[in-house]
Amino acid sequence: MRASVAHRRGVAAQAGVAIVSTLLVITLATLIVSGLFWREHVTVRSVENRLALAQMRWIETAVLDWASVVLRVDRNSTGAVDHLGELWAMPVADTVLDETVTGGARLGDEAGKARLAGQMFDAQARMNLNNLVIDGLPSAAHREAFERLLAIVGRPESLAGPLQARLQHAYPPRVQGRSAVASALPLLKLADLRGVPGFDEATIAALEPFVVFLPKRVRLGAGEVVTEGSKVNINTAPPEVLAAEIADIDLQSARRFVEGVRQRTYFASLEVARSRLDGSPMLHAGLLSVGSDFFLVKGMVRFGRVESQSEALLYRGASRVELIWQHRY
């Protein structure tokens, strides 16, 4: 009897072990299969994201090509005059792009369609800080204009000196048609001002809407175009920049000109613009113009789960539009 009971207990114990082993095997198999499904899911998502990123870069290129066409058409139709009523200045609201723009790519649902929003801006509506040095030499007229701008935004006028000295190291004088060896790198974007003594974050933030660094030379194909000394466009510049560039007016006069006169019309010559400013001040032909060659393109592209914001600088030459740089954020 005792042997039979022991036998039954042994069989029950073995059955329990078998059940536990089976459950462990099932659990392990479930974990393995779940892991494989998760890896498959991650792989599919990764491929979709890479596809979206590739398509988004393609869209960005198409947008810049479109901007180039708009700028060329504008030059052919309106000549050397640029103002804020032209097609290039019109913002593009959040727009769904069809498959002709995305190259036929689809991510399957409505939310996955490519979307675009952005606007083109006149880069010469801002003060070009590279003009503090012309032909390797300090420019008194441009320095005085920058000092006035610093005062307008509430920053020390003395900051113009260190920046001008820094730019002289980046753009030394040309000797016998050749530039001397630069002892410092050029400044390309506003963030580069952090390396100039006295330019803290507050100063850079105050200057950001009103200044830019434009190249002194642009390579077009096999040739090169000298773009040094680019001028501020009186048709597009904000009041702060105009008050800095025109020595004989204050900020209030500049605001009356921009918000009153210029909202109703644009100017084909500096002489006409002068007659509409308070007191008919002298307009320095070396500082101001009525047209532009440099334009900023800012935009957002969203495709699937990928979104990119970018800014690009375009130069419009006589026969073609050239991309100078592009920054993605």
Contacts in CASP RR format, 6 or more apart in sequence:
PFRMAT RR
TARGET T0000
AUTHOR 0000-0000-0000
METHOD contacts of the structure
MODEL  1
MRASVAHRRGVAAQAGVAIVSTLLVITLATLIVSGLFWREHVTVRSVENR
LALAQMRWIETAVLDWASVVLRVDRNSTGAVDHLGELWAMPVADTVLDET
VTGGARLGDEAGKARLAGQMFDAQARMNLNNLVIDGLPSAAHREAFERLL
AIVGRPESLAGPLQARLQHAYPPRVQGRSAVASALPLLKLADLRGVPGFD
EATIAALEPFVVFLPKRVRLGAGEVVTEGSKVNINTAPPEVLAAEIADID
LQSARRFVEGVRQRTYFASLEVARSRLDGSPMLHAGLLSVGSDFFLVKGM
VRFGRVESQSEALLYRGASRVELIWQHRY
48 107 0 8 1.000
48 304 0 8 1.000
48 305 0 8 1.000
49 305 0 8 1.000
49 306 0 8 1.000
51 105 0 8 1.000
51 107 0 8 1.000
52 107 0 8 1.000
52 303 0 8 1.000
52 304 0 8 1.000
52 305 0 8 1.000
52 306 0 8 1.000
53 303 0 8 1.000
53 306 0 8 1.000
55 102 0 8 1.000
55 103 0 8 1.000
55 105 0 8 1.000
55 114 0 8 1.000
55 303 0 8 1.000
56 114 0 8 1.000
56 301 0 8 1.000
56 302 0 8 1.000
56 303 0 8 1.000
56 306 0 8 1.000
56 308 0 8 1.000
58 102 0 8 1.000
58 103 0 8 1.000
59 97 0 8 1.000
59 101 0 8 1.000
59 102 0 8 1.000
59 114 0 8 1.000
59 116 0 8 1.000
59 301 0 8 1.000
59 303 0 8 1.000
60 301 0 8 1.000
60 308 0 8 1.000
60 310 0 8 1.000
60 326 0 8 1.000
62 101 0 8 1.000
63 116 0 8 1.000
63 297 0 8 1.000
63 299 0 8 1.000
63 301 0 8 1.000
64 297 0 8 1.000
64 312 0 8 1.000
64 314 0 8 1.000
64 323 0 8 1.000
64 326 0 8 1.000
67 88 0 8 1.000
67 120 0 8 1.000
67 295 0 8 1.000
67 297 0 8 1.000
67 314 0 8 1.000
67 321 0 8 1.000
68 314 0 8 1.000
68 320 0 8 1.000
68 321 0 8 1.000
70 87 0 8 1.000
70 88 0 8 1.000
70 120 0 8 1.000
71 88 0 8 1.000
71 295 0 8 1.000
71 314 0 8 1.000
71 316 0 8 1.000
71 321 0 8 1.000
72 316 0 8 1.000
72 320 0 8 1.000
72 321 0 8 1.000
73 87 0 8 1.000
74 82 0 8 1.000
74 86 0 8 1.000
74 87 0 8 1.000
74 88 0 8 1.000
75 316 0 8 1.000
75 317 0 8 1.000
78 86 0 8 1.000
80 290 0 8 1.000
80 291 0 8 1.000
81 235 0 8 1.000
81 266 0 8 1.000
81 267 0 8 1.000
81 268 0 8 1.000
81 290 0 8 1.000
81 291 0 8 1.000
82 88 0 8 1.000
82 122 0 8 1.000
82 233 0 8 1.000
82 235 0 8 1.000
82 236 0 8 1.000
82 290 0 8 1.000
82 291 0 8 1.000
82 292 0 8 1.000
83 89 0 8 1.000
83 235 0 8 1.000
83 236 0 8 1.000
83 266 0 8 1.000
83 267 0 8 1.000
84 122 0 8 1.000
84 235 0 8 1.000
84 236 0 8 1.000
84 266 0 8 1.000
85 266 0 8 1.000
88 120 0 8 1.000
88 295 0 8 1.000
89 119 0 8 1.000
89 120 0 8 1.000
89 121 0 8 1.000
89 122 0 8 1.000
89 236 0 8 1.000
90 119 0 8 1.000
91 118 0 8 1.000
91 119 0 8 1.000
92 116 0 8 1.000
92 117 0 8 1.000
92 118 0 8 1.000
92 119 0 8 1.000
93 117 0 8 1.000
94 115 0 8 1.000
94 116 0 8 1.000
94 117 0 8 1.000
95 115 0 8 1.000
95 116 0 8 1.000
95 117 0 8 1.000
96 113 0 8 1.000
96 114 0 8 1.000
96 115 0 8 1.000
97 113 0 8 1.000
97 114 0 8 1.000
97 115 0 8 1.000
97 116 0 8 1.000
99 105 0 8 1.000
99 106 0 8 1.000
101 114 0 8 1.000
102 113 0 8 1.000
102 114 0 8 1.000
102 303 0 8 1.000
106 113 0 8 1.000
107 113 0 8 1.000
107 303 0 8 1.000
107 304 0 8 1.000
111 304 0 8 1.000
112 303 0 8 1.000
112 304 0 8 1.000
113 303 0 8 1.000
113 304 0 8 1.000
114 301 0 8 1.000
114 302 0 8 1.000
114 303 0 8 1.000
114 304 0 8 1.000
115 300 0 8 1.000
115 301 0 8 1.000
115 302 0 8 1.000
115 303 0 8 1.000
116 299 0 8 1.000
116 300 0 8 1.000
116 301 0 8 1.000
116 302 0 8 1.000
117 299 0 8 1.000
117 300 0 8 1.000
118 297 0 8 1.000
118 298 0 8 1.000
118 299 0 8 1.000
118 300 0 8 1.000
119 297 0 8 1.000
119 298 0 8 1.000
119 299 0 8 1.000
120 295 0 8 1.000
120 296 0 8 1.000
120 297 0 8 1.000
120 298 0 8 1.000
121 295 0 8 1.000
121 296 0 8 1.000
121 297 0 8 1.000
121 298 0 8 1.000
122 233 0 8 1.000
122 236 0 8 1.000
122 292 0 8 1.000
122 294 0 8 1.000
122 295 0 8 1.000
122 296 0 8 1.000
123 212 0 8 1.000
123 214 0 8 1.000
123 292 0 8 1.000
123 294 0 8 1.000
123 295 0 8 1.000
123 296 0 8 1.000
123 313 0 8 1.000
124 214 0 8 1.000
124 230 0 8 1.000
124 231 0 8 1.000
124 232 0 8 1.000
124 233 0 8 1.000
124 236 0 8 1.000
124 237 0 8 1.000
124 289 0 8 1.000
124 291 0 8 1.000
124 292 0 8 1.000
124 293 0 8 1.000
124 294 0 8 1.000
125 232 0 8 1.000
125 233 0 8 1.000
125 236 0 8 1.000
125 237 0 8 1.000
125 238 0 8 1.000
125 241 0 8 1.000
125 292 0 8 1.000
126 209 0 8 1.000
126 210 0 8 1.000
126 211 0 8 1.000
126 212 0 8 1.000
126 232 0 8 1.000
126 237 0 8 1.000
126 241 0 8 1.000
127 145 0 8 1.000
127 146 0 8 1.000
127 149 0 8 1.000
127 210 0 8 1.000
127 211 0 8 1.000
127 212 0 8 1.000
127 232 0 8 1.000
127 241 0 8 1.000
127 244 0 8 1.000
127 245 0 8 1.000
128 211 0 8 1.000
128 212 0 8 1.000
128 213 0 8 1.000
128 214 0 8 1.000
128 229 0 8 1.000
128 230 0 8 1.000
128 232 0 8 1.000
129 146 0 8 1.000
129 163 0 8 1.000
129 167 0 8 1.000
129 187 0 8 1.000
129 211 0 8 1.000
129 212 0 8 1.000
129 213 0 8 1.000
130 167 0 8 1.000
130 171 0 8 1.000
130 186 0 8 1.000
130 187 0 8 1.000
130 213 0 8 1.000
130 214 0 8 1.000
130 215 0 8 1.000
130 216 0 8 1.000
130 228 0 8 1.000
130 229 0 8 1.000
131 139 0 8 1.000
131 142 0 8 1.000
131 228 0 8 1.000
131 229 0 8 1.000
131 230 0 8 1.000
132 138 0 8 1.000
132 139 0 8 1.000
132 142 0 8 1.000
132 143 0 8 1.000
132 146 0 8 1.000
132 160 0 8 1.000
132 163 0 8 1.000
132 164 0 8 1.000
132 167 0 8 1.000
133 139 0 8 1.000
133 164 0 8 1.000
133 167 0 8 1.000
133 168 0 8 1.000
133 170 0 8 1.000
133 171 0 8 1.000
134 142 0 8 1.000
134 228 0 8 1.000
134 229 0 8 1.000
135 173 0 8 1.000
135 174 0 8 1.000
135 228 0 8 1.000
136 168 0 8 1.000
136 171 0 8 1.000
136 172 0 8 1.000
136 173 0 8 1.000
136 174 0 8 1.000
137 168 0 8 1.000
137 173 0 8 1.000
138 164 0 8 1.000
138 168 0 8 1.000
141 284 0 8 1.000
141 286 0 8 1.000
141 287 0 8 1.000
142 287 0 8 1.000
143 160 0 8 1.000
143 161 0 8 1.000
143 164 0 8 1.000
144 247 0 8 1.000
145 244 0 8 1.000
145 245 0 8 1.000
145 247 0 8 1.000
145 287 0 8 1.000
146 160 0 8 1.000
146 163 0 8 1.000
146 244 0 8 1.000
147 157 0 8 1.000
147 160 0 8 1.000
148 157 0 8 1.000
148 243 0 8 1.000
148 244 0 8 1.000
148 247 0 8 1.000
149 207 0 8 1.000
149 210 0 8 1.000
149 211 0 8 1.000
149 240 0 8 1.000
149 241 0 8 1.000
149 244 0 8 1.000
150 156 0 8 1.000
150 157 0 8 1.000
150 159 0 8 1.000
150 160 0 8 1.000
150 207 0 8 1.000
151 157 0 8 1.000
152 240 0 8 1.000
152 243 0 8 1.000
152 244 0 8 1.000
152 251 0 8 1.000
153 206 0 8 1.000
153 207 0 8 1.000
153 210 0 8 1.000
153 240 0 8 1.000
154 206 0 8 1.000
155 202 0 8 1.000
155 203 0 8 1.000
155 206 0 8 1.000
155 207 0 8 1.000
159 196 0 8 1.000
159 198 0 8 1.000
159 199 0 8 1.000
159 203 0 8 1.000
162 196 0 8 1.000
162 197 0 8 1.000
162 198 0 8 1.000
162 199 0 8 1.000
163 193 0 8 1.000
163 196 0 8 1.000
163 199 0 8 1.000
166 184 0 8 1.000
166 187 0 8 1.000
166 195 0 8 1.000
166 196 0 8 1.000
167 187 0 8 1.000
169 182 0 8 1.000
169 183 0 8 1.000
169 184 0 8 1.000
170 182 0 8 1.000
170 183 0 8 1.000
170 184 0 8 1.000
170 185 0 8 1.000
170 186 0 8 1.000
170 187 0 8 1.000
171 179 0 8 1.000
171 182 0 8 1.000
171 186 0 8 1.000
171 216 0 8 1.000
172 179 0 8 1.000
172 180 0 8 1.000
172 181 0 8 1.000
172 182 0 8 1.000
172 183 0 8 1.000
173 179 0 8 1.000
173 180 0 8 1.000
174 180 0 8 1.000
186 213 0 8 1.000
187 193 0 8 1.000
187 196 0 8 1.000
187 213 0 8 1.000
188 213 0 8 1.000
188 325 0 8 1.000
189 213 0 8 1.000
189 327 0 8 1.000
190 204 0 8 1.000
190 207 0 8 1.000
190 208 0 8 1.000
190 211 0 8 1.000
190 212 0 8 1.000
190 213 0 8 1.000
191 204 0 8 1.000
192 213 0 8 1.000
193 199 0 8 1.000
193 203 0 8 1.000
193 204 0 8 1.000
193 207 0 8 1.000
194 201 0 8 1.000
194 204 0 8 1.000
209 238 0 8 1.000
209 240 0 8 1.000
210 238 0 8 1.000
210 240 0 8 1.000
210 241 0 8 1.000
210 244 0 8 1.000
212 294 0 8 1.000
212 296 0 8 1.000
214 227 0 8 1.000
214 230 0 8 1.000
214 294 0 8 1.000
214 313 0 8 1.000
215 227 0 8 1.000
215 315 0 8 1.000
215 324 0 8 1.000
216 226 0 8 1.000
216 227 0 8 1.000
216 228 0 8 1.000
216 229 0 8 1.000
217 224 0 8 1.000
217 225 0 8 1.000
217 226 0 8 1.000
217 227 0 8 1.000
217 228 0 8 1.000
218 224 0 8 1.000
218 225 0 8 1.000
218 227 0 8 1.000
218 315 0 8 1.000
218 317 0 8 1.000
218 322 0 8 1.000
218 324 0 8 1.000
219 225 0 8 1.000
219 322 0 8 1.000
220 317 0 8 1.000
220 319 0 8 1.000
220 320 0 8 1.000
220 322 0 8 1.000
225 315 0 8 1.000
225 317 0 8 1.000
227 293 0 8 1.000
227 294 0 8 1.000
227 315 0 8 1.000
229 286 0 8 1.000
230 293 0 8 1.000
230 294 0 8 1.000
231 286 0 8 1.000
231 287 0 8 1.000
231 288 0 8 1.000
231 289 0 8 1.000
232 241 0 8 1.000
232 242 0 8 1.000
232 245 0 8 1.000
232 287 0 8 1.000
232 288 0 8 1.000
232 289 0 8 1.000
233 288 0 8 1.000
233 289 0 8 1.000
233 290 0 8 1.000
233 291 0 8 1.000
233 292 0 8 1.000
234 242 0 8 1.000
234 267 0 8 1.000
234 270 0 8 1.000
234 273 0 8 1.000
234 283 0 8 1.000
234 288 0 8 1.000
234 289 0 8 1.000
234 290 0 8 1.000
235 262 0 8 1.000
235 266 0 8 1.000
235 267 0 8 1.000
235 290 0 8 1.000
235 291 0 8 1.000
236 292 0 8 1.000
237 245 0 8 1.000
238 258 0 8 1.000
239 251 0 8 1.000
239 254 0 8 1.000
239 255 0 8 1.000
239 257 0 8 1.000
239 258 0 8 1.000
239 259 0 8 1.000
240 251 0 8 1.000
240 254 0 8 1.000
242 249 0 8 1.000
242 254 0 8 1.000
242 257 0 8 1.000
242 258 0 8 1.000
243 249 0 8 1.000
243 250 0 8 1.000
243 251 0 8 1.000
243 253 0 8 1.000
243 254 0 8 1.000
245 284 0 8 1.000
245 287 0 8 1.000
245 288 0 8 1.000
246 254 0 8 1.000
246 277 0 8 1.000
246 281 0 8 1.000
246 283 0 8 1.000
246 284 0 8 1.000
246 288 0 8 1.000
247 281 0 8 1.000
247 282 0 8 1.000
247 284 0 8 1.000
248 279 0 8 1.000
248 281 0 8 1.000
248 282 0 8 1.000
249 257 0 8 1.000
249 277 0 8 1.000
249 278 0 8 1.000
249 279 0 8 1.000
249 281 0 8 1.000
253 277 0 8 1.000
253 278 0 8 1.000
256 278 0 8 1.000
257 276 0 8 1.000
257 277 0 8 1.000
257 278 0 8 1.000
261 276 0 8 1.000
266 290 0 8 1.000
267 273 0 8 1.000
267 276 0 8 1.000
267 290 0 8 1.000
268 290 0 8 1.000
269 290 0 8 1.000
270 283 0 8 1.000
270 285 0 8 1.000
270 288 0 8 1.000
270 289 0 8 1.000
270 290 0 8 1.000
273 283 0 8 1.000
273 290 0 8 1.000
274 280 0 8 1.000
274 281 0 8 1.000
274 282 0 8 1.000
274 283 0 8 1.000
292 316 0 8 1.000
293 315 0 8 1.000
293 316 0 8 1.000
293 317 0 8 1.000
294 313 0 8 1.000
294 314 0 8 1.000
294 315 0 8 1.000
294 316 0 8 1.000
294 324 0 8 1.000
295 313 0 8 1.000
295 314 0 8 1.000
295 316 0 8 1.000
296 311 0 8 1.000
296 312 0 8 1.000
296 313 0 8 1.000
296 314 0 8 1.000
297 311 0 8 1.000
297 312 0 8 1.000
297 313 0 8 1.000
297 314 0 8 1.000
298 309 0 8 1.000
298 310 0 8 1.000
298 311 0 8 1.000
298 312 0 8 1.000
299 309 0 8 1.000
299 310 0 8 1.000
299 311 0 8 1.000
300 307 0 8 1.000
300 308 0 8 1.000
300 309 0 8 1.000
301 307 0 8 1.000
301 308 0 8 1.000
301 310 0 8 1.000
302 308 0 8 1.000
308 328 0 8 1.000
308 329 0 8 1.000
309 328 0 8 1.000
309 329 0 8 1.000
310 326 0 8 1.000
310 327 0 8 1.000
310 328 0 8 1.000
310 329 0 8 1.000
311 326 0 8 1.000
311 327 0 8 1.000
311 329 0 8 1.000
312 323 0 8 1.000
312 324 0 8 1.000
312 325 0 8 1.000
312 326 0 8 1.000
312 327 0 8 1.000
313 323 0 8 1.000
313 324 0 8 1.000
313 325 0 8 1.000
313 326 0 8 1.000
314 321 0 8 1.000
314 322 0 8 1.000
314 323 0 8 1.000
314 324 0 8 1.000
315 321 0 8 1.000
315 322 0 8 1.000
315 324 0 8 1.000
END
